[in-house]
Amino acid sequence: MATLELNGLGHVYENGHVGLSGIELNIRDGEFLALLGPSGSGKTTLLRTIAGFLRPTSGSLAIDGKTMAGEGTWVPPEKRGLGMVFQDHAIWPHLNVAGNVGYPLKLAGVPKTQLNGRVAEVLEQVGLAEYARRKPSALSGGQRQRVALARAIIASPKALLLDEALSALDEPLRARLRLELRALTREEGLTAVHVTHDRAEALGLADRVAVLRDGMIQQVGTPAELLETPVNSFVASFVSDATLFPGTLVDGNFHADHPGLRLPMGSGSQRNHGTRLIGQPLASGSRSRRAVAAVAPTSVRLKPAGSPIHVDNLAGGPLARVTSALYGRHGYETSLDWAGATLRVLVTGWTPKEGDMVRPLVDQAHVFCEEAGAVQGRAA
Ligand SMILES: Nc1ncnc2c1ncn2[C@@H]1O[C@H](COP(=O)(O)OP(=O)(O)OP(=O)(O)O)[C@@H](O)[C@H]1O
């Protein structure tokens, strides 16, 4: 149970690469925070800096109000009271399950009877009570990861740091462990920081998610906040899988370059010509500026090519061709070729087939004023 406060935290690697820059983050007591971002965005660098394996080159880190790293202060990893679990469940092959799990207490000189009692308790918590005498080689991947988790929590850490801790596991085991992990951290009131590049995992597990890009935090928010009010096109694209359409903003009207979104659309956040536009730049200024509209897969409906439509902004617009449709838990994750743009749409209620011609109706788009250079299609 702890708060973690990161103020202006930065890390520059020895070769000059900026791993982290200006990180401001307050993680609450008992909160489950996910660090989400594409490969190379700095998730592991941030976690290792919190753990104490990396020294920040600027800013400070405090745990429960006590400075761990900052100007003139440095507390080594073993004195920070944190538990850690990594992707490769680094457990010792020569020790059995109980030996692995009890190791941190043995190191700390905890008496044997007390140690054994605590090992039994934690093994029970992670569902491994019957496996205490097994060697790691005789365990499944999921069981080994539970051993790593048990070892991380045995010394009642202030916070739990997880680096892609579930990524090596197959579904549905991963889904099950996800639920168990969440239940465990709730039960223990543990603050947790969970690094993942899996959007569904971050959104499904965490109280709040911090989205990283190029060593900088783009947005911190609840899963709903990130989906409903992304702060920029990168967040919209990475978190919601939105398709980005560059265009020009004049007098609150967005003129997309793409012929599918072909009208001066909307004004403010009013529904106009079928598409509802959301975003601050819509209200500000009459100067013509480049902008980006982000269209989430859930904001598009598809009509069969021949069907009559009553939404005037799309009548006569270009049709789109289904290029792939993958069945998922929430519907068909469908990709379309829409006059050269790849539009991603979540289709429910019918089965799209490769080659089908359809007419996309865009219900809603988020508009951001950004340099056109920021739009590189999908920010993955
Ligand atoms: N020791 C190092 N020296 C120099 N640069 C490094 C070092 N370690 C990492 N980097 C760079 O820092 C950036 C952030 O790396 P980091 O491992 O934190 O990313 P990540 O978001 O965890 O990525 P992934 O999802 O691929 O694990 C990357 O560009 C990486 O190449």
The ligand as an SDF file (V2000), in Angstrom:
LIG
                    3D

 31 33  0  0  0  0  0  0  0  0999 V2000
   20.5130    0.5640  -22.3560 N   0  0  0  0  0  0  0  0  0  0  0  0
   19.9880    1.3470  -23.3120 C   0  0  0  0  0  0  0  0  0  0  0  0
   20.7580    2.2330  -23.9710 N   0  0  0  0  0  0  0  0  0  0  0  0
   20.2400    3.0450  -24.9190 C   0  0  0  0  0  0  0  0  0  0  0  0
   18.9420    3.0620  -25.2700 N   0  0  0  0  0  0  0  0  0  0  0  0
   18.1320    2.2050  -24.6460 C   0  0  0  0  0  0  0  0  0  0  0  0
   18.6040    1.3000  -23.6430 C   0  0  0  0  0  0  0  0  0  0  0  0
   17.5510    0.5630  -23.2000 N   0  0  0  0  0  0  0  0  0  0  0  0
   16.4690    0.9960  -23.9020 C   0  0  0  0  0  0  0  0  0  0  0  0
   16.8150    1.9750  -24.7670 N   0  0  0  0  0  0  0  0  0  0  0  0
   15.9290    2.6760  -25.7040 C   0  0  0  0  0  0  0  0  0  0  0  0
   14.9970    3.4440  -24.9490 O   0  0  0  0  0  0  0  0  0  0  0  0
   13.7220    3.4390  -25.5810 C   0  0  0  0  0  0  0  0  0  0  0  0
   12.6690    2.9350  -24.6050 C   0  0  0  0  0  0  0  0  0  0  0  0
   12.9150    1.5640  -24.3460 O   0  0  0  0  0  0  0  0  0  0  0  0
   11.9520    0.6920  -23.4140 P   0  0  0  0  0  0  0  0  0  0  0  0
   12.5550   -0.6610  -23.2910 O   0  0  0  0  0  0  0  0  0  0  0  0
   11.6900    1.4560  -22.1820 O   0  0  0  0  0  0  0  0  0  0  0  0
   10.6520    0.6490  -24.3120 O   0  0  0  0  0  0  0  0  0  0  0  0
    9.3020   -0.2000  -24.0990 P   0  0  0  0  0  0  0  0  0  0  0  0
    8.1890    0.7620  -24.2600 O   0  0  0  0  0  0  0  0  0  0  0  0
    9.3730   -0.9680  -22.8300 O   0  0  0  0  0  0  0  0  0  0  0  0
    9.3800   -1.1620  -25.3590 O   0  0  0  0  0  0  0  0  0  0  0  0
    8.9190   -2.7110  -25.5350 P   0  0  0  0  0  0  0  0  0  0  0  0
    7.4110   -2.7090  -25.5370 O   0  0  0  0  0  0  0  0  0  0  0  0
    9.4650   -3.0550  -26.8950 O   0  0  0  0  0  0  0  0  0  0  0  0
    9.5100   -3.5070  -24.4280 O   0  0  0  0  0  0  0  0  0  0  0  0
   13.8580    2.5700  -26.8290 C   0  0  0  0  0  0  0  0  0  0  0  0
   14.0540    3.4070  -27.9390 O   0  0  0  0  0  0  0  0  0  0  0  0
   15.0980    1.7450  -26.5480 C   0  0  0  0  0  0  0  0  0  0  0  0
   15.7610    1.4110  -27.7550 O   0  0  0  0  0  0  0  0  0  0  0  0
  1  2  1  0
  2  3  1  0
  2  7  2  0
  3  4  2  0
  4  5  1  0
  5  6  2  0
  6  7  1  0
  6 10  1  0
  7  8  1  0
  8  9  2  0
  9 10  1  0
 10 11  1  0
 11 12  1  0
 11 30  1  0
 12 13  1  0
 13 14  1  0
 13 28  1  0
 14 15  1  0
 15 16  1  0
 16 17  2  0
 16 18  1  0
 16 19  1  0
 19 20  1  0
 20 21  2  0
 20 22  1  0
 20 23  1  0
 23 24  1  0
 24 25  2  0
 24 26  1  0
 24 27  1  0
 28 29  1  0
 28 30  1  0
 30 31  1  0
M  END
$$$$
